[in-house]
């Protein structure tokens, strides 16, 4: 049984990752400062193999202390959000996340030097492919296309450079994983003073699925969508992504490799919106929508190659969008009723 440090363990994807690690028998130490949502209760809070440390991942001393007793490190802590987040916190996303990754790498280099830490699994992002004009995006293309335009995408690309540089200079083994468009439960309204309106509804400052769901639940008609709805995404269930992340952590062939983690199925934003509309309002409800101006960094297409993850790791995402929405819609409905979104 390995002991794994998960930074950002109370976050959206981090929650699924912790659950998967515990399911596979690992001991987990989580570290999180609850900066995005505040405190969110997790199903594993009282698990005997889980310990949460409330702290800031920018604290290199804390991270060094925690990693000294761990075999693996899943570096997932970051300021992260949906498209509104990219613009509202453009500077903070760059500055804060750089401080987090540099502190994390400093601590991991020290822990590996002492002998116990085996590898760091870095959580990157599909946004490293932000500037591509060809699809599907294959591993390695992020270093051949122009750099991302958004500060968030640029910083996530920097995470990958940190990973490779720590190997080049200090022989700290790594695996890079790039989740694509996580869908699941566990998000709340992000903390912060800036309000973003879409029609008459305040966005949750999170991701497109919960925001569309809450707008339909709150009676918005016509439904406001950002852009013309033709944006292509690969909506991937959080539990599937967690399986991919933990498999990449464990798999010997993942050492010093990078992987896109995603469903192979493409969905446009308009298709997503109509599916949500009909699931909530009924199959025969007329679908009304209007298009609002898109954000500058609303990437037109985000389509990955999933071949490498399948052939090297044996990983495939299996949960369909319908199955995801059947879980997410009741969760968002309850969150709206309780005022959490």
TIMARDREN-463867 format. One record per residue (C-alpha): residue number from 1; x, y, z. Coordinates in nm, 3 decimals, padded with zeros to 5 digits. Example, Ala and Ser with C-alpha at 12.3 -4.5 7.8 and 13.67 -1.06 7.14 Angstrom:
% TIMARDREN-463867
R seq       x       y       z
R   1  01.230 -00.450  00.780
R   2  01.367 -00.106  00.714
END
This chain:
% TIMARDREN-463867
R seq       x       y       z
R   1  00.000  00.000  00.000
R   2  00.140  00.338 -00.102
R   3  00.095  00.666  00.078
R   4 -00.010  00.937 -00.168
R   5 -00.015  01.313 -00.115
R   6 -00.292  01.480 -00.315
R   7 -00.276  01.859 -00.332
R   8 -00.612  02.019 -00.400
R   9 -00.780  01.715 -00.245
R  10 -01.099  01.905 -00.158
R  11 -01.138  02.035 -00.512
R  12 -01.358  01.917 -00.796
R  13 -01.136  01.660 -00.970
R  14 -00.932  01.612 -00.653
R  15 -01.236  01.468 -00.475
R  16 -01.281  01.200 -00.737
R  17 -00.907  01.122 -00.730
R  18 -00.908  01.074 -00.352
R  19 -01.208  00.841 -00.377
R  20 -01.033  00.633 -00.645
R  21 -00.710  00.611 -00.447
R  22 -00.897  00.492 -00.138
R  23 -01.094  00.243 -00.345
R  24 -00.764  00.092 -00.464
R  25 -00.632  00.059 -00.112
R  26 -00.389  00.351 -00.093
R  27 -00.335  00.569  00.211
R  28 -00.407  00.932  00.123
R  29 -00.290  01.260  00.269
R  30 -00.483  01.554  00.129
R  31 -00.380  01.918  00.144
R  32 -00.615  02.204  00.059
R  33 -00.678  02.560  00.178
R  34 -01.045  02.568  00.064
R  35 -00.976  02.890 -00.127
R  36 -01.223  02.836 -00.411
R  37 -01.544  02.701 -00.260
R  38 -01.482  02.718  00.113
R  39 -01.540  02.402  00.312
R  40 -01.720  02.128  00.118
R  41 -01.807  01.802  00.297
R  42 -01.667  01.493  00.125
R  43 -01.781  01.133  00.156
R  44 -01.431  01.025  00.259
R  45 -01.369  01.287  00.530
R  46 -01.379  01.022  00.806
R  47 -01.215  00.740  00.610
R  48 -00.947  00.568  00.821
R  49 -00.692  00.587  00.539
R  50 -00.748  00.957  00.468
R  51 -00.604  01.257  00.647
R  52 -00.673  01.618  00.546
R  53 -00.419  01.887  00.618
R  54 -00.559  02.239  00.589
R  55 -00.277  02.442  00.442
R  56 -00.147  02.643  00.151
R  57  00.047  02.458 -00.118
R  58  00.258  02.770 -00.171
R  59  00.418  02.689  00.165
R  60  00.729  02.498  00.058
R  61  00.808  02.402  00.417
R  62  00.467  02.244  00.466
R  63  00.484  02.061  00.134
R  64  00.833  01.930  00.211
R  65  00.717  01.803  00.550
R  66  00.414  01.626  00.400
R  67  00.601  01.470  00.109
R  68  00.876  01.331  00.332
R  69  00.644  01.045  00.428
R  70  00.485  00.977  00.087
R  71  00.554  00.737 -00.200
R  72  00.361  00.933 -00.462
R  73  00.249  01.290 -00.515
R  74 -00.050  01.389 -00.728
R  75  00.003  01.761 -00.782
R  76 -00.349  01.886 -00.845
R  77 -00.372  02.211 -00.649
R  78 -00.444  02.516 -00.863
R  79 -00.678  02.806 -00.910
R  80 -00.911  02.670 -01.174
R  81 -01.257  02.739 -01.311
R  82 -01.464  02.774 -01.622
R  83 -01.434  03.033 -01.897
R  84 -01.557  03.319 -01.676
R  85 -01.287  03.234 -01.425
R  86 -01.014  03.266 -01.691
R  87 -01.102  03.630 -01.748
R  88 -01.202  03.740 -01.399
R  89 -00.881  03.612 -01.241
R  90 -00.638  03.632 -01.532
R  91 -00.342  03.754 -01.323
R  92 -00.415  03.543 -01.016
R  93 -00.437  03.227 -01.225
R  94 -00.086  03.288 -01.351
R  95  00.079  03.420 -01.035
R  96 -00.084  03.191 -00.779
R  97 -00.048  02.876 -00.985
R  98  00.318  02.948 -01.057
R  99  00.382  02.980 -00.684
R 100  00.197  02.656 -00.619
R 101  00.388  02.455 -00.878
R 102  00.729  02.593 -00.785
R 103  00.671  02.517 -00.416
R 104  00.540  02.172 -00.503
R 105  00.839  02.090 -00.721
R 106  01.088  02.220 -00.465
R 107  00.933  01.993 -00.203
R 108  00.914  01.694 -00.438
R 109  01.279  01.729 -00.542
R 110  01.382  01.727 -00.176
R 111  01.160  01.429 -00.093
R 112  01.288  01.229 -00.390
R 113  01.645  01.307 -00.294
R 114  01.577  01.164  00.053
R 115  01.469  00.841 -00.108
R 116  01.097  00.768 -00.049
R 117  00.907  00.971 -00.310
R 118  00.889  00.767 -00.630
R 119  00.716  01.000 -00.875
R 120  00.506  01.313 -00.922
R 121  00.186  01.292 -01.127
R 122  00.112  01.643 -01.251
R 123 -00.240  01.761 -01.334
R 124 -00.213  01.967 -01.650
R 125 -00.505  02.071 -01.872
R 126 -00.654  02.044 -02.217
R 127 -00.591  02.419 -02.238
R 128 -00.226  02.356 -02.329
R 129 -00.370  02.291 -02.678
R 130 -00.559  02.621 -02.678
R 131 -00.388  02.761 -02.989
R 132 -00.397  02.454 -03.208
R 133 -00.574  02.459 -03.545
R 134 -00.564  02.085 -03.614
R 135 -00.744  01.801 -03.439
R 136 -00.737  01.563 -03.267
R 137 -00.464  01.697 -03.037
R 138 -00.195  01.435 -02.977
R 139  00.055  01.421 -02.693
R 140  00.361  01.624 -02.792
R 141  00.166  01.870 -03.004
R 142  00.157  02.119 -02.716
R 143  00.526  02.188 -02.787
R 144  00.476  02.230 -03.161
R 145  00.180  02.469 -03.174
R 146  00.181  02.837 -03.064
R 147  00.161  02.882 -02.686
R 148 -00.180  02.924 -02.521
R 149 -00.327  03.275 -02.531
R 150 -00.492  03.262 -02.189
R 151 -00.286  03.302 -01.874
R 152 -00.441  02.980 -01.741
R 153 -00.345  02.775 -02.046
R 154  00.002  02.928 -02.049
R 155  00.057  02.842 -01.683
R 156 -00.062  02.484 -01.732
R 157  00.190  02.449 -02.011
R 158  00.448  02.582 -01.765
R 159  00.351  02.300 -01.525
R 160  00.461  02.055 -01.792
R 161  00.791  02.238 -01.833
R 162  00.843  02.224 -01.456
R 163  00.786  01.847 -01.469
R 164  01.040  01.791 -01.744
R 165  01.293  02.035 -01.600
R 166  01.281  01.864 -01.259
R 167  01.358  01.537 -01.437
R 168  01.635  01.687 -01.651
R 169  01.818  01.843 -01.359
R 170  01.724  01.630 -01.059
R 171  01.595  01.304 -01.215
R 172  01.258  01.346 -01.042
R 173  01.030  01.101 -01.229
R 174  00.700  01.239 -01.356
R 175  00.378  01.164 -01.534
R 176  00.170  01.443 -01.692
R 177 -00.207  01.397 -01.723
R 178 -00.443  01.631 -01.909
R 179 -00.809  01.599 -01.808
R 180 -01.064  01.718 -02.065
R 181 -01.384  01.893 -01.952
R 182 -01.460  01.722 -01.623
R 183 -01.829  01.669 -01.543
R 184 -01.950  01.558 -01.203
R 185 -02.081  01.663 -00.864
R 186 -01.909  01.857 -00.590
R 187 -01.890  02.212 -00.722
R 188 -02.038  02.510 -00.543
R 189 -02.046  02.880 -00.621
R 190 -01.689  03.002 -00.628
R 191 -01.586  03.246 -00.360
R 192 -01.508  03.597 -00.479
R 193 -01.666  03.936 -00.516
R 194 -01.705  03.944 -00.895
R 195 -02.046  03.851 -01.031
R 196 -02.086  03.728 -01.388
R 197 -02.435  03.742 -01.537
R 198 -02.567  03.524 -01.819
R 199 -02.906  03.665 -01.903
R 200 -03.073  03.706 -01.564
R 201 -02.875  03.433 -01.386
R 202 -02.544  03.466 -01.202
R 203 -02.290  03.216 -01.327
R 204 -02.143  02.985 -01.066
R 205 -01.794  03.078 -01.189
R 206 -01.738  02.709 -01.251
R 207 -01.803  02.502 -01.562
R 208 -02.053  02.493 -01.845
R 209 -02.259  02.192 -01.732
R 210 -02.361  02.317 -01.383
R 211 -02.412  02.667 -01.519
R 212 -02.648  02.550 -01.795
R 213 -02.832  02.324 -01.553
R 214 -02.886  02.599 -01.296
R 215 -03.012  02.842 -01.563
R 216 -03.274  02.593 -01.684
R 217 -03.372  02.504 -01.327
R 218 -03.416  02.874 -01.245
R 219 -03.654  02.911 -01.537
R 220 -03.442  03.100 -01.786
R 221 -03.628  03.097 -02.118
R 222 -03.483  03.148 -02.371
R 223 -03.165  02.984 -02.245
R 224 -02.855  03.202 -02.276
R 225 -02.547  03.030 -02.416
R 226 -02.205  03.180 -02.473
R 227 -02.113  03.209 -02.840
R 228 -02.301  03.037 -03.120
R 229 -02.305  02.697 -02.948
R 230 -02.082  02.536 -03.207
R 231 -01.790  02.501 -02.966
R 232 -01.684  02.136 -02.948
R 233 -01.594  01.974 -02.618
R 234 -01.533  01.623 -02.480
R 235 -01.732  01.606 -02.157
R 236 -01.569  01.343 -01.935
R 237 -01.700  01.204 -01.608
R 238 -01.495  01.286 -01.298
R 239 -01.488  00.923 -01.191
R 240 -01.346  00.822 -01.530
R 241 -01.082  01.094 -01.508
R 242 -00.987  00.978 -01.159
R 243 -00.940  00.622 -01.287
R 244 -00.710  00.759 -01.554
R 245 -00.511  00.974 -01.311
R 246 -00.456  00.693 -01.060
R 247 -00.378  00.440 -01.332
R 248 -00.118  00.681 -01.471
R 249  00.026  00.721 -01.121
R 250  00.055  00.346 -01.072
R 251  00.151  00.224 -01.420
R 252  00.523  00.158 -01.478
R 253  00.492  00.251 -01.846
R 254  00.368  00.599 -01.750
R 255  00.707  00.704 -01.612
R 256  00.818  01.028 -01.779
R 257  00.521  01.021 -02.018
R 258  00.217  01.243 -02.080
R 259 -00.142  01.144 -02.144
R 260 -00.466  01.303 -02.260
R 261 -00.748  01.173 -02.038
R 262 -01.086  01.211 -02.205
R 263 -01.390  01.054 -02.356
R 264 -01.355  01.002 -02.730
R 265 -01.704  01.149 -02.788
R 266 -01.745  01.505 -02.919
R 267 -02.039  01.724 -02.814
R 268 -02.118  02.083 -02.911
R 269 -02.227  02.331 -02.648
R 270 -02.562  02.364 -02.826
R 271 -02.612  01.986 -02.819
R 272 -02.528  01.988 -02.450
R 273 -02.767  02.274 -02.380
R 274 -03.057  02.107 -02.562
R 275 -02.993  01.775 -02.387
R 276 -03.002  01.946 -02.046
R 277 -03.313  02.144 -02.144
R 278 -03.508  01.831 -02.241
R 279 -03.392  01.629 -01.940
R 280 -03.527  01.898 -01.708
R 281 -03.830  02.023 -01.901
R 282 -03.930  01.702 -02.079
R 283 -03.862  01.554 -02.424
R 284 -04.130  01.755 -02.602
R 285 -04.056  02.098 -02.452
R 286 -03.971  02.350 -02.727
R 287 -03.605  02.450 -02.697
R 288 -03.551  02.826 -02.696
R 289 -03.206  02.981 -02.677
R 290 -03.021  03.302 -02.750
R 291 -02.651  03.351 -02.814
R 292 -02.450  03.590 -02.598
R 293 -02.106  03.717 -02.700
R 294 -01.839  03.457 -02.634
R 295 -01.543  03.518 -02.407
R 296 -01.213  03.583 -02.580
R 297 -01.058  03.254 -02.466
R 298 -01.360  03.037 -02.544
R 299 -01.169  02.787 -02.757
R 300 -01.362  02.685 -03.067
R 301 -01.267  02.319 -03.057
R 302 -01.102  02.103 -02.792
R 303 -01.069  01.749 -02.925
R 304 -00.801  01.512 -02.796
R 305 -00.648  01.196 -02.927
R 306 -00.718  00.925 -02.671
R 307 -00.507  00.656 -02.839
R 308 -00.199  00.681 -02.615
R 309 -00.393  00.646 -02.290
R 310 -00.579  00.347 -02.431
R 311 -00.275  00.163 -02.570
R 312 -00.024  00.241 -02.291
R 313 -00.248  00.255 -01.983
R 314 -00.547  00.055 -02.098
R 315 -00.762  00.354 -02.002
R 316 -01.091  00.446 -02.169
R 317 -01.365  00.675 -02.039
R 318 -01.691  00.477 -02.033
R 319 -01.961  00.697 -01.872
R 320 -02.192  00.860 -02.127
R 321 -02.308  01.222 -02.118
R 322 -02.665  01.105 -02.044
R 323 -02.541  00.911 -01.741
R 324 -02.339  01.211 -01.620
R 325 -02.637  01.444 -01.648
R 326 -02.864  01.200 -01.465
R 327 -02.625  01.236 -01.169
R 328 -02.540  01.605 -01.202
R 329 -02.889  01.751 -01.255
R 330 -03.035  01.630 -00.920
R 331 -02.719  01.742 -00.743
R 332 -02.739  02.092 -00.893
R 333 -03.113  02.104 -00.821
R 334 -03.042  02.040 -00.453
R 335 -02.753  02.291 -00.452
R 336 -02.983  02.558 -00.603
R 337 -03.252  02.483 -00.344
R 338 -02.996  02.520 -00.063
R 339 -02.848  02.837 -00.211
R 340 -02.505  02.683 -00.278
R 341 -02.527  02.770 -00.649
END
